[in-house]
Each structure stands twice: as C-alpha cells, then as structure tokens.
Amino acid sequence: TVPFVTTLTHYGVQQTFPVTMYTNWSHGSVQGFELAYQQFYTFLPSFLRGFGLQGNLTFVDDTGGANIAQNAFDANQVAGAKSVTLPMEGMSRWSYNAAAMYQNHNIEARVAWNWRERYLLTTSAANLNEPVWMDNYGQLDAEIFYDVTSYLKVGLQGTNLLQTRTYLDVGPGLAPVVPAYTPVVARYSWTD
C-alpha cells in the first residue's frame, strides 16, 4: 500500500485527505502441488474403530517479489530500497499438517502438528526498506470432547502446547532456490 495526501475541490471548497491505496509494482508466478490423506480405520475392532489419520503436504514455487519503498512518493524511501529479488509475500515453500484423530463412543479427540517453512512477511518494513521474514514455525494442538447427552458436550482444547516461539528476521533476501538462512540485520521474537 502507498500512503499519500491529496487535495480535492468540490463546489469551490478545497479539502485535504490522507489516502492509502494499493499500487502494483511487479508481476510473478505461483506453481506447486498439495498431497492430502484422511482416513478413519473402520476395519479395526470395537473401541479402536474410531482412530484415524489426516495429513497434507504443500510445496509452492513462486517468483516475482521485489524489495520496494513503502511510500513511492517519499524520495528517501525510494532511494533506500534495495533491488533484491524476493519470493511473494506469505507463501512458504514447504508446509505440512499431520493429525491423529479419534471419533467413537461419544468421544472426539484430535492431536495435530502444523508446520510451515520460513516465508516473506513483507517486502519492506516501514521506514527500514528491508524485507521481514517469518521464521520456520511448528505448533502442536490437541482437543478432546465428550458427548454427555445429545444436547451437551464437554471438553478441553489446547493450542501451542509446546509453547513454540515465533521469530521475525529483518534483513536481506534468500539466495535463489536455497532454503538456507541469510545474514540477519535484526531478530525479534514473541510467544503466542
């Protein structure tokens, strides 16, 4: 998005407004594949019949990102932006989800691991003119519910059970098609 100030005239009255609008800077392409699997093992005996597995794996190959100034009308930002070839924002090259499930005898339970590879959060952090990366991230979640009656269900849900921290890297882009890290200008972290 590009913020700027514009002045409009209506019936001889001038008014100045701050405006933020999207600007197209580049073009790109996205290709990849996804594999998915889900099955309840109904062939198992009695109580085990409710067990199942669910999973997916996604690969994305994208091109077309560029490090740009956040404000195209600010000469300092435009001059400071580096010409770094970057992937598109928000797309991990690899990601996957795996879950063990149970659903039988009034019980519903699920344990899931979700993981995604480092991805570009933004091409240019405000006033830094540097890309910001979200580091590799994996999270374990679980839930269990019991149907007391057909109208009442009780249960527990837990998210981020391993208390995984998120990390942001501020700095140059990745070398082409190399999933290794590059030198980091700054690193920030927090726990959800």
Accessible surface in RSA format (square Angstrom, percent):
REM  Atomic radii and reference values for relative SASA: ProtOr
REM  Chains: A
REM  Algorithm: Lee & Richards
REM  Probe-radius: 1.40
REM  Slices: 20
REM RES _ NUM      All-atoms   Total-Side   Main-Chain    Non-polar    All polar
REM                ABS   REL    ABS   REL    ABS   REL    ABS   REL    ABS   REL
RES THR A   1    78.88  56.1  44.42  45.0  34.46  82.1  21.57  29.0  57.32  86.6
RES VAL A   2     2.77   1.8   2.77   2.5   0.00   0.0   2.77   2.4   0.00   0.0
RES PRO A   3    57.70  42.1  57.06  52.0   0.64   2.3  57.16  47.2   0.53   3.3
RES PHE A   4    56.47  28.3  44.17  27.4  12.30  32.0  53.83  32.6   2.65   7.6
RES VAL A   5   100.63  66.2  75.26  68.1  25.37  61.1  75.26  65.4  25.37  68.8
RES THR A   6    40.42  28.7  34.72  35.2   5.71  13.6  17.02  22.9  23.40  35.4
RES THR A   7    72.23  51.4  46.89  47.5  25.33  60.4  27.52  37.0  44.70  67.6
RES LEU A   8   104.68  58.3 101.52  72.6   3.17   8.0 103.27  72.5   1.42   3.8
RES THR A   9    83.51  59.4  49.61  50.3  33.89  80.8  39.39  52.9  44.12  66.7
RES HIS A  10   127.49  69.7 123.88  86.1   3.61   9.2  87.79  90.5  39.70  46.2
RES TYR A  11   197.07  92.0 156.99  89.3  40.09 104.3 122.54  92.1  74.53  91.9
RES GLY A  12    68.92  85.0   0.00   N/A  68.92  85.0  33.77  92.7  35.15  78.7
RES VAL A  13   100.98  66.4  95.40  86.4   5.58  13.4  98.67  85.7   2.31   6.3
RES GLN A  14   127.44  71.3 102.44  74.9  25.00  59.5  23.11  49.2 104.33  79.1
RES GLN A  15   100.72  56.3  97.78  71.5   2.94   7.0  23.82  50.7  76.90  58.3
RES THR A  16    73.69  52.4  57.81  58.6  15.87  37.8  36.30  48.8  37.39  56.5
RES PHE A  17    85.41  42.7  85.41  52.9   0.00   0.0  85.41  51.8   0.00   0.0
RES PRO A  18   117.22  85.4  98.05  89.4  19.17  69.7  98.39  81.2  18.83 117.0
RES VAL A  19    48.22  31.7  42.19  38.2   6.02  14.5  46.54  40.4   1.67   4.5
RES THR A  20    90.67  64.5  61.01  61.9  29.66  70.7  36.43  48.9  54.24  82.0
RES MET A  21    96.52  50.0  91.07  60.3   5.45  13.0  83.84  71.3  12.68  16.8
RES TYR A  22   184.98  86.4 167.24  95.1  17.74  46.2 122.91  92.4  62.07  76.5
RES THR A  23    57.69  41.0  38.21  38.7  19.48  46.4  36.33  48.8  21.37  32.3
RES ASN A  24   148.13 102.2 119.77 115.7  28.37  68.3  30.55  73.5 117.58 113.7
RES TRP A  25   116.65  46.8  78.29  37.9  38.36  90.1  80.75  43.1  35.90  58.2
RES SER A  26    66.73  56.4  27.53  36.7  39.19  90.3  23.70  50.5  43.02  60.3
RES HIS A  27   162.47  88.8 149.78 104.1  12.69  32.5 113.79 117.3  48.68  56.6
RES GLY A  28    38.21  47.1   0.00   N/A  38.21  47.1   5.26  14.4  32.95  73.8
RES SER A  29    64.27  54.3  57.89  77.3   6.39  14.7  47.27 100.7  17.00  23.8
RES VAL A  30    76.32  50.2  44.86  40.6  31.46  75.8  44.86  39.0  31.46  85.3
RES GLN A  31   118.70  66.4 110.38  80.7   8.32  19.8  38.87  82.7  79.83  60.5
RES GLY A  32    49.87  61.5   0.00   N/A  49.87  61.5  11.89  32.6  37.98  85.1
RES PHE A  33    97.16  48.6  83.82  51.9  13.34  34.7  95.24  57.7   1.91   5.5
RES GLU A  34   107.59  61.8  78.34  59.3  29.25  69.6  21.05  40.7  86.54  70.7
RES LEU A  35   108.64  60.5 105.48  75.5   3.16   8.0 107.93  75.8   0.72   1.9
RES ALA A  36    87.00  80.0  47.77  73.7  39.23  89.3  50.08  70.5  36.92  97.8
RES TYR A  37   107.00  50.0  99.36  56.5   7.64  19.9  96.53  72.5  10.47  12.9
RES GLN A  38   112.41  62.9  82.62  60.4  29.79  70.9  22.83  48.6  89.58  67.9
RES GLN A  39    70.79  39.6  64.96  47.5   5.83  13.9  20.58  43.8  50.21  38.1
RES PHE A  40    67.89  34.0  56.24  34.8  11.65  30.3  56.24  34.1  11.65  33.3
RES TYR A  41    41.97  19.6  41.97  23.9   0.00   0.0  34.12  25.6   7.85   9.7
RES THR A  42    91.26  64.9  81.81  82.9   9.46  22.5  52.15  70.0  39.11  59.1
RES PHE A  43   145.54  72.8 108.89  67.4  36.65  95.4 120.30  72.9  25.25  72.3
RES LEU A  44    49.36  27.5  48.70  34.8   0.65   1.6  49.06  34.5   0.30   0.8
RES PRO A  45    87.35  63.7  80.01  72.9   7.34  26.7  86.45  71.4   0.90   5.6
RES SER A  46    73.34  62.0  64.15  85.6   9.19  21.2  43.00  91.6  30.34  42.5
RES PHE A  47   104.38  52.2 103.44  64.1   0.95   2.5 103.44  62.7   0.95   2.7
RES LEU A  48    84.31  47.0  84.31  60.3   0.00   0.0  84.31  59.2   0.00   0.0
RES ARG A  49   109.41  45.9 107.32  54.7   2.09   5.0  27.96  38.2  81.45  49.4
RES GLY A  50     3.61   4.5   0.00   N/A   3.61   4.5   3.61   9.9   0.00   0.0
RES PHE A  51    85.02  42.5  85.02  52.7   0.00   0.0  85.02  51.5   0.00   0.0
RES GLY A  52     3.03   3.7   0.00   N/A   3.03   3.7   0.09   0.3   2.94   6.6
RES LEU A  53    85.84  47.8  85.84  61.4   0.00   0.0  85.84  60.3   0.00   0.0
RES GLN A  54    61.26  34.3  56.86  41.6   4.40  10.5  14.94  31.8  46.32  35.1
RES GLY A  55    18.52  22.8   0.00   N/A  18.52  22.8  16.13  44.3   2.38   5.3
RES ASN A  56    44.44  30.6  36.24  35.0   8.20  19.7   5.29  12.7  39.15  37.8
RES LEU A  57    60.95  33.9  60.72  43.4   0.23   0.6  60.72  42.6   0.23   0.6
RES THR A  58    33.13  23.6  32.73  33.2   0.39   0.9  25.35  34.1   7.78  11.8
RES PHE A  59    34.94  17.5  34.57  21.4   0.37   1.0  34.57  21.0   0.37   1.1
RES VAL A  60    26.99  17.8  25.96  23.5   1.04   2.5  25.96  22.6   1.04   2.8
RES ASP A  61    45.11  31.6  43.75  43.5   1.36   3.2   2.99   7.0  42.12  42.0
RES ASP A  62    18.85  13.2   5.77   5.7  13.08  30.9   0.94   2.2  17.92  17.9
RES THR A  63    79.27  56.4  76.64  77.7   2.63   6.3  67.10  90.1  12.17  18.4
RES GLY A  64    20.78  25.6   0.00   N/A  20.78  25.6  13.85  38.0   6.94  15.5
RES GLY A  65    13.85  17.1   0.00   N/A  13.85  17.1   8.70  23.9   5.15  11.5
RES ALA A  66    37.51  34.5  32.69  50.4   4.82  11.0  32.69  46.0   4.82  12.8
RES ASN A  67     8.57   5.9   0.29   0.3   8.28  19.9   0.00   0.0   8.57   8.3
RES ILE A  68    41.25  23.5  38.40  28.6   2.86   6.9  41.25  29.7   0.00   0.0
RES ALA A  69     5.89   5.4   2.17   3.3   3.72   8.5   2.17   3.1   3.72   9.9
RES GLN A  70    47.28  26.4  45.18  33.0   2.10   5.0  15.70  33.4  31.58  24.0
RES ASN A  71    31.46  21.7  31.46  30.4   0.00   0.0   2.84   6.8  28.63  27.7
RES ALA A  72    31.67  29.1  14.12  21.8  17.55  39.9  14.12  19.9  17.55  46.5
RES PHE A  73   143.20  71.6 107.98  66.9  35.22  91.7 114.64  69.5  28.56  81.7
RES ASP A  74    46.24  32.4  40.39  40.2   5.85  13.8  12.01  28.3  34.23  34.1
RES ALA A  75    80.93  74.4  66.48 102.6  14.45  32.9  73.26 103.2   7.68  20.3
RES ASN A  76   126.52  87.3 115.17 111.3  11.36  27.3  28.28  68.1  98.25  95.0
RES GLN A  77    19.54  10.9  18.98  13.9   0.56   1.3   7.53  16.0  12.00   9.1
RES VAL A  78    77.54  51.0  67.13  60.8  10.40  25.1  67.56  58.7   9.97  27.1
RES ALA A  79    89.11  81.9  51.69  79.8  37.42  85.1  62.38  87.8  26.73  70.8
RES GLY A  80    32.40  40.0   0.00   N/A  32.40  40.0  25.76  70.7   6.64  14.9
RES ALA A  81    25.90  23.8   8.60  13.3  17.30  39.3   8.62  12.1  17.28  45.8
RES LYS A  82   102.85  50.2  96.81  59.4   6.04  14.4  80.32  72.3  22.53  24.0
RES SER A  83   125.09 105.7  82.01 109.4  43.08  99.2  51.56 109.8  73.53 103.0
RES VAL A  84    36.85  24.2  31.03  28.1   5.82  14.0  34.94  30.4   1.91   5.2
RES THR A  85   114.81  81.7  98.91 100.3  15.91  37.9  64.82  87.1  50.00  75.6
RES LEU A  86     3.54   2.0   0.00   0.0   3.54   8.9   2.43   1.7   1.11   3.0
RES PRO A  87    35.22  25.7  32.36  29.5   2.86  10.4  34.50  28.5   0.72   4.4
RES MET A  88    48.24  25.0  45.62  30.2   2.62   6.2  33.25  28.3  14.98  19.9
RES GLU A  89    86.30  49.5  67.34  50.9  18.97  45.2  20.99  40.6  65.32  53.3
RES GLY A  90    39.67  48.9   0.00   N/A  39.67  48.9  22.63  62.1  17.04  38.2
RES MET A  91    67.41  34.9  58.62  38.8   8.80  20.9  60.86  51.7   6.55   8.7
RES SER A  92     9.08   7.7   2.51   3.3   6.57  15.1   2.52   5.4   6.57   9.2
RES ARG A  93    74.79  31.4  71.53  36.5   3.26   7.8  28.90  39.5  45.90  27.8
RES TRP A  94    91.29  36.6  91.29  44.2   0.00   0.0  73.95  39.4  17.34  28.1
RES SER A  95    28.46  24.1  28.38  37.9   0.08   0.2  11.10  23.6  17.36  24.3
RES TYR A  96    79.56  37.1  79.13  45.0   0.43   1.1  51.25  38.5  28.31  34.9
RES ASN A  97    56.37  38.9  54.24  52.4   2.13   5.1  15.97  38.4  40.41  39.1
RES ALA A  98    50.29  46.2  46.70  72.1   3.59   8.2  47.39  66.7   2.91   7.7
RES ALA A  99     7.64   7.0   3.14   4.8   4.50  10.2   5.52   7.8   2.12   5.6
RES ALA A 100    51.67  47.5  46.38  71.6   5.29  12.0  46.63  65.7   5.04  13.4
RES MET A 101    21.04  10.9  17.72  11.7   3.33   7.9   7.42   6.3  13.62  18.0
RES TYR A 102    15.77   7.4  13.72   7.8   2.05   5.3  13.72  10.3   2.05   2.5
RES GLN A 103   105.37  58.9  91.30  66.7  14.08  33.5  17.86  38.0  87.51  66.4
RES ASN A 104    42.76  29.5  33.52  32.4   9.24  22.3  10.41  25.1  32.35  31.3
RES HIS A 105    99.01  54.1  75.43  52.4  23.58  60.3  64.57  66.6  34.43  40.1
RES ASN A 106    82.81  57.1  71.21  68.8  11.60  27.9   5.89  14.2  76.92  74.3
RES ILE A 107    45.63  26.0  44.37  33.1   1.26   3.0  44.37  32.0   1.26   3.4
RES GLU A 108    57.01  32.7  56.49  42.7   0.53   1.3  13.42  26.0  43.59  35.6
RES ALA A 109    28.18  25.9  22.42  34.6   5.76  13.1  23.68  33.3   4.50  11.9
RES ARG A 110    88.52  37.2  87.19  44.4   1.34   3.2  23.78  32.5  64.74  39.2
RES VAL A 111    75.71  49.8  73.15  66.2   2.55   6.1  73.15  63.6   2.55   6.9
RES ALA A 112     1.19   1.1   0.61   0.9   0.58   1.3   1.09   1.5   0.10   0.3
RES TRP A 113    75.81  30.4  74.84  36.2   0.97   2.3  70.58  37.6   5.23   8.5
RES ASN A 114    47.31  32.6  45.96  44.4   1.36   3.3  22.51  54.2  24.81  24.0
RES TRP A 115    63.05  25.3  57.54  27.9   5.51  12.9  42.58  22.7  20.47  33.2
RES ARG A 116    80.38  33.8  80.23  40.9   0.15   0.4  32.88  44.9  47.50  28.8
RES GLU A 117    25.74  14.8  25.74  19.5   0.00   0.0   9.79  18.9  15.95  13.0
RES ARG A 118    17.44   7.3   8.83   4.5   8.62  20.5   7.53  10.3   9.92   6.0
RES TYR A 119    27.58  12.9  25.19  14.3   2.39   6.2   7.68   5.8  19.90  24.5
RES LEU A 120     0.07   0.0   0.00   0.0   0.07   0.2   0.00   0.0   0.07   0.2
RES LEU A 121    72.87  40.6  59.74  42.7  13.13  33.0  59.89  42.1  12.97  34.9
RES THR A 122    36.54  26.0  36.54  37.0   0.00   0.0  25.79  34.6  10.75  16.3
RES THR A 123    14.06  10.0  14.06  14.3   0.00   0.0  10.10  13.6   3.96   6.0
RES SER A 124     1.09   0.9   0.00   0.0   1.09   2.5   0.00   0.0   1.09   1.5
RES ALA A 125    16.06  14.8  12.45  19.2   3.61   8.2  15.96  22.5   0.10   0.3
RES ALA A 126    73.49  67.6  55.52  85.7  17.98  40.9  55.64  78.4  17.86  47.3
RES ASN A 127   116.18  80.1  90.91  87.9  25.26  60.8  27.31  65.7  88.87  85.9
RES LEU A 128    97.71  54.4  81.38  58.2  16.32  41.0  84.07  59.0  13.64  36.7
RES ASN A 129    14.15   9.8  14.06  13.6   0.09   0.2   1.58   3.8  12.56  12.1
RES GLU A 130    23.58  13.5  23.58  17.8   0.00   0.0   8.47  16.4  15.11  12.3
RES PRO A 131     1.16   0.8   1.16   1.1   0.00   0.0   1.16   1.0   0.00   0.0
RES VAL A 132    11.68   7.7  11.68  10.6   0.00   0.0  11.68  10.1   0.00   0.0
RES TRP A 133     2.09   0.8   2.09   1.0   0.00   0.0   2.09   1.1   0.00   0.0
RES MET A 134    24.82  12.9  24.82  16.4   0.00   0.0  23.72  20.2   1.11   1.5
RES ASP A 135    13.08   9.2  11.81  11.8   1.27   3.0   1.31   3.1  11.77  11.7
RES ASN A 136    62.44  43.1  47.52  45.9  14.92  35.9  13.43  32.3  49.01  47.4
RES TYR A 137    34.90  16.3  32.29  18.4   2.60   6.8  34.43  25.9   0.47   0.6
RES GLY A 138     6.32   7.8   0.00   N/A   6.32   7.8   1.59   4.4   4.73  10.6
RES GLN A 139    35.23  19.7  35.23  25.7   0.00   0.0   4.12   8.8  31.10  23.6
RES LEU A 140    41.01  22.8  41.01  29.3   0.00   0.0  41.01  28.8   0.00   0.0
RES ASP A 141    26.97  18.9  26.49  26.4   0.48   1.1  11.40  26.8  15.57  15.5
RES ALA A 142    27.92  25.7  21.82  33.7   6.10  13.9  24.80  34.9   3.12   8.3
RES GLU A 143    56.83  32.6  49.67  37.6   7.16  17.0   7.83  15.1  49.00  40.0
RES ILE A 144    87.60  49.8  87.46  65.2   0.14   0.3  87.46  63.0   0.14   0.4
RES PHE A 145    47.91  24.0  46.34  28.7   1.56   4.1  47.40  28.7   0.51   1.5
RES TYR A 146   100.96  47.1 100.60  57.2   0.35   0.9  63.98  48.1  36.98  45.6
RES ASP A 147    41.14  28.8  39.98  39.8   1.16   2.7  10.72  25.2  30.43  30.3
RES VAL A 148    73.11  48.1  49.83  45.1  23.29  56.1  50.08  43.5  23.03  62.5
RES THR A 149    73.36  52.2  59.31  60.1  14.05  33.5  67.77  91.0   5.59   8.5
RES SER A 150   109.29  92.4  61.70  82.3  47.59 109.6  57.81 123.1  51.48  72.1
RES TYR A 151   211.11  98.6 173.54  98.7  37.58  97.8 132.87  99.8  78.25  96.5
RES LEU A 152    93.93  52.3  91.27  65.3   2.66   6.7  92.67  65.1   1.26   3.4
RES LYS A 153   102.48  50.0  76.23  46.8  26.25  62.5  44.17  39.8  58.31  62.1
RES VAL A 154    77.22  50.8  71.93  65.1   5.29  12.7  76.66  66.6   0.56   1.5
RES GLY A 155    41.47  51.1   0.00   N/A  41.47  51.1   8.86  24.3  32.60  73.0
RES LEU A 156   137.36  76.5 133.71  95.7   3.65   9.2 136.90  96.1   0.46   1.2
RES GLN A 157   127.44  71.3  90.98  66.5  36.46  86.8  19.77  42.1 107.67  81.7
RES GLY A 158    20.26  25.0   0.00   N/A  20.26  25.0  16.63  45.6   3.62   8.1
RES THR A 159   101.57  72.2  82.67  83.8  18.91  45.1  51.43  69.1  50.14  75.8
RES ASN A 160    15.71  10.8  10.91  10.5   4.80  11.6   9.04  21.8   6.67   6.4
RES LEU A 161    89.93  50.1  63.31  45.3  26.62  66.9  66.76  46.9  23.17  62.4
RES LEU A 162   113.00  62.9  86.63  62.0  26.37  66.3  92.21  64.8  20.79  55.9
RES GLN A 163   135.46  75.7 124.48  91.0  10.97  26.1  27.25  58.0 108.21  82.1
RES THR A 164    34.58  24.6  28.10  28.5   6.48  15.4  29.52  39.7   5.06   7.7
RES ARG A 165   109.91  46.1 102.16  52.1   7.75  18.4  34.93  47.7  74.98  45.4
RES THR A 166    13.05   9.3  11.22  11.4   1.83   4.4  13.05  17.5   0.01   0.0
RES TYR A 167    73.14  34.1  71.70  40.8   1.43   3.7  41.16  30.9  31.98  39.4
RES LEU A 168    26.86  15.0  26.86  19.2   0.00   0.0  26.86  18.9   0.00   0.0
RES ASP A 169     1.50   1.0   1.50   1.5   0.00   0.0   1.36   3.2   0.14   0.1
RES VAL A 170     7.72   5.1   7.70   7.0   0.03   0.1   7.72   6.7   0.00   0.0
RES GLY A 171     2.47   3.0   0.00   N/A   2.47   3.0   2.40   6.6   0.07   0.2
RES PRO A 172    52.93  38.6  51.45  46.9   1.48   5.4  52.47  43.3   0.46   2.9
RES GLY A 173     9.69  11.9   0.00   N/A   9.69  11.9   0.49   1.4   9.19  20.6
RES LEU A 174    45.20  25.2  31.99  22.9  13.21  33.2  32.17  22.6  13.03  35.1
RES ALA A 175    52.23  48.0  42.22  65.1  10.01  22.8  48.68  68.6   3.55   9.4
RES PRO A 176   115.34  84.1  95.61  87.2  19.73  71.7 106.40  87.8   8.94  55.5
RES VAL A 177   118.46  78.0  90.42  81.9  28.05  67.6  98.34  85.4  20.12  54.6
RES VAL A 178    70.10  46.1  66.34  60.1   3.76   9.1  67.40  58.6   2.70   7.3
RES PRO A 179    97.44  71.0  69.80  63.6  27.65 100.5  76.42  63.1  21.03 130.7
RES ALA A 180    56.04  51.5  46.37  71.6   9.67  22.0  54.27  76.4   1.78   4.7
RES TYR A 181   114.29  53.4  88.93  50.6  25.36  66.0  79.63  59.8  34.66  42.7
RES THR A 182    24.16  17.2  17.09  17.3   7.07  16.8  18.97  25.5   5.19   7.9
RES PRO A 183   111.04  80.9  97.57  88.9  13.47  49.0 109.44  90.4   1.60   9.9
RES VAL A 184    65.48  43.1  32.59  29.5  32.90  79.3  33.84  29.4  31.64  85.8
RES VAL A 185   100.16  65.9  67.94  61.5  32.22  77.6  74.03  64.3  26.13  70.9
RES ALA A 186    29.73  27.3  20.90  32.3   8.83  20.1  29.73  41.9   0.00   0.0
RES ARG A 187   117.88  49.5  88.22  45.0  29.66  70.6  42.19  57.7  75.70  45.9
RES TYR A 188   118.55  55.3 112.35  63.9   6.20  16.1  87.57  65.8  30.98  38.2
RES SER A 189    42.39  35.8  15.55  20.8  26.84  61.8   1.70   3.6  40.69  57.0
RES TRP A 190   107.73  43.2 103.29  50.0   4.43  10.4  95.65  51.0  12.07  19.6
RES THR A 191    66.42  47.2  41.27  41.8  25.15  59.9  34.71  46.6  31.70  47.9
RES ASP A 192   110.65  77.5  52.79  52.5  57.86 136.8  57.19 134.6  53.45  53.3
END  Absolute sums over single chains surface
CHAIN  1 A    12556.9      10254.5       2302.4       7930.3       4626.5
END  Absolute sums over all chains
TOTAL         12556.9      10254.5       2302.4       7930.3       4626.5
